[in-house]
Amino acid sequence: MSTHRTVLVTGATGNVGGHVVTRLLELGADVRALVREPSTSRLPSGVAVAGGDLTRPDTLDAALAGVDSVFLVWPGLSTAAAPATVERLAEPARRVVYLSAMGGRDGERPVGFWGEMEDLIERTGLESTFLRASGFATNTLGWAEQIRTRGVVRWPYGHARRSLIHEKDLAAVAALALTEDRHVGAAYTLTGPEAVSQQEQVRLIGTAIDRDLRWEEQPRAKARESLLAAWGDPAFVDMALDGWAAMSDTPEPVTTTVEDVTGVPARTFRQWALDHAADFR
Ligand SMILES: NC(=O)c1ccc[n+]([C@@H]2O[C@H](COP(=O)([O-])OP(=O)(O)OC[C@H]3O[C@@H](n4cnc5c(N)ncnc54)[C@H](OP(=O)(O)O)[C@@H]3O)[C@@H](O)[C@H]2O)c1
């Protein structure tokens, strides 16, 4: 890799971005982190911290000055501010690695905001790599409170089988795509090594914390109500519920791309649960 590239990491205080920062430091890159609250954000020493908000492109000048590559995490479900922000990124940067989703495209057709973001980035002519992730294993942190307080997970579609991916595997691929030239133009479908049902995920979390946990199937209508309250966007909620319904019949696909790119097999959900046991105790 070329060392001393300046890489701007967005979402650097988040699950994936935090590990992208760590991997880039290990690879010898100059790392700058975009954060909304520089005074309270804790990042490793050696990282330059720049304040800014991705949905307000006029706040990004200092963060973008002299940047070579950008790891892009687009926040929220609306892309209203994205065209101006992506255009602004493309001024100094020559490369963007975008954290997208496997469901963001139906053939050539963009689906939802992930596909829209990919199209926006492509139109800038930037060197790009799209990381089309399966579901994140960190999504199951949403069960942590129920597990801690009641030892029960109430959720719909217990038989839905997902190839959830460990955030460290996403970060390992992202760091290589940011610093090596061979990933330019790639759209990687990145998944965990196997599809595991949601009920089984709960059992594996129980094993990690040495506790018997119970699955309680939640009716779709009830789940829709609480997801609407949490996410706000009915189309996104229905897309998620339809996705889980479909995965009850046909599991989420599994690829070997993490291993193909990094040389190391993707981490299992069992491993993820052990790594996060403290979050569920
Ligand atoms: N969950 C899934 O299954 C899944 C699947 C595929 C793709 N994705 C994509 O993955 C991304 C989430 O990654 P993650 O789980 O690592 O994130 P996360 O842990 O939820 O953290 C979100 C990060 O985004 C930052 N952020 C939020 N709003 C911002 C803004 N307006 N301007 C600048 N930064 C902002 C936060 O920084 P602050 O410290 O400022 O809050 C934080 O670092 C999303 O783009 C999502 O679409 C998710």
The ligand as a Tripos MOL2 file, in Angstrom:
@<TRIPOS>MOLECULE
LIG
   48    52     1     0     0
SMALL
NO_CHARGES

@<TRIPOS>ATOM
      1 N1        -27.3240   -2.5060   10.3310 N.am      1 LIG1
      2 C1        -27.2470   -3.1870    9.2100 C.2       1 LIG1
      3 O1        -27.6530   -4.3620    9.1360 O.2       1 LIG1
      4 C2        -26.6350   -2.5240    8.0000 C.ar      1 LIG1
      5 C3        -26.4940   -3.2760    6.8250 C.ar      1 LIG1
      6 C4        -25.8950   -2.6610    5.7260 C.ar      1 LIG1
      7 C5        -25.4560   -1.3420    5.8210 C.ar      1 LIG1
      8 N2        -25.6210   -0.6440    6.9750 N.ar      1 LIG1
      9 C6        -25.1340    0.7540    7.0460 C.3       1 LIG1
     10 O2        -24.1470    0.8370    8.0500 O.3       1 LIG1
     11 C7        -24.1190    2.1540    8.5620 C.3       1 LIG1
     12 C8        -24.0680    2.1380   10.0930 C.3       1 LIG1
     13 O3        -22.7960    1.6600   10.4800 O.3       1 LIG1
     14 P1        -22.5050    1.3740   12.0260 P.3       1 LIG1
     15 O4        -23.4530    0.3360   12.5180 O.co2     1 LIG1
     16 O5        -21.0580    1.1590   12.1850 O.co2     1 LIG1
     17 O6        -22.9130    2.7780   12.6610 O.3       1 LIG1
     18 P2        -23.3420    3.0970   14.1680 P.3       1 LIG1
     19 O7        -22.5760    2.2330   15.1160 O.co2     1 LIG1
     20 O8        -24.8260    3.1340   14.2110 O.co2     1 LIG1
     21 O9        -22.8050    4.5880   14.3160 O.3       1 LIG1
     22 C9        -23.2690    5.6320   13.4890 C.3       1 LIG1
     23 C10       -22.0950    6.5550   13.1910 C.3       1 LIG1
     24 O10       -22.5210    7.5920   12.2960 O.3       1 LIG1
     25 C11       -22.1800    8.8490   12.8460 C.3       1 LIG1
     26 N3        -23.1650    9.8460   12.4430 N.ar      1 LIG1
     27 C12       -24.5060    9.8090   12.6780 C.ar      1 LIG1
     28 N4        -25.0810   10.9070   12.1420 N.ar      1 LIG1
     29 C13       -24.0910   11.6320   11.5660 C.ar      1 LIG1
     30 C14       -24.0480   12.8600   10.8540 C.ar      1 LIG1
     31 N5        -25.1710   13.5660   10.6150 N.pl3     1 LIG1
     32 N6        -22.8530   13.3220   10.4250 N.ar      1 LIG1
     33 C15       -21.7090   12.6310   10.6580 C.ar      1 LIG1
     34 N7        -21.6790   11.4470   11.3110 N.ar      1 LIG1
     35 C16       -22.8570   10.9640   11.7670 C.ar      1 LIG1
     36 C17       -22.1600    8.6390   14.3470 C.3       1 LIG1
     37 O11       -21.3140    9.6020   14.8900 O.3       1 LIG1
     38 P3        -21.6570   10.5150   16.1660 P.3       1 LIG1
     39 O12       -20.5960   10.1670   17.1520 O.co2     1 LIG1
     40 O13       -21.5490   11.8800   15.6630 O.co2     1 LIG1
     41 O14       -23.0480   10.1320   16.6180 O.co2     1 LIG1
     42 C18       -21.5600    7.2330   14.4470 C.3       1 LIG1
     43 O15       -20.1510    7.2810   14.3490 O.3       1 LIG1
     44 C19       -25.3600    2.8830    8.0260 C.3       1 LIG1
     45 O16       -24.9780    3.7150    6.9790 O.3       1 LIG1
     46 C20       -26.2090    1.7410    7.5130 C.3       1 LIG1
     47 O17       -27.0130    2.1400    6.4440 O.3       1 LIG1
     48 C21       -26.1970   -1.2080    8.0650 C.ar      1 LIG1
@<TRIPOS>BOND
     1     1     2 1
     2     2     3 2
     3     2     4 1
     4     4     5 ar
     5     4    48 ar
     6     5     6 ar
     7     6     7 ar
     8     7     8 ar
     9     8     9 1
    10     8    48 ar
    11     9    10 1
    12     9    46 1
    13    10    11 1
    14    11    12 1
    15    11    44 1
    16    12    13 1
    17    13    14 1
    18    14    15 2
    19    14    16 1
    20    14    17 1
    21    17    18 1
    22    18    19 2
    23    18    20 1
    24    18    21 1
    25    21    22 1
    26    22    23 1
    27    23    24 1
    28    23    42 1
    29    24    25 1
    30    25    26 1
    31    25    36 1
    32    26    27 ar
    33    26    35 ar
    34    27    28 ar
    35    28    29 ar
    36    29    30 ar
    37    29    35 ar
    38    30    31 1
    39    30    32 ar
    40    32    33 ar
    41    33    34 ar
    42    34    35 ar
    43    36    37 1
    44    36    42 1
    45    37    38 1
    46    38    39 2
    47    38    40 1
    48    38    41 1
    49    42    43 1
    50    44    45 1
    51    44    46 1
    52    46    47 1
@<TRIPOS>SUBSTRUCTURE
     1 LIG1         1 GROUP 0 **** ****
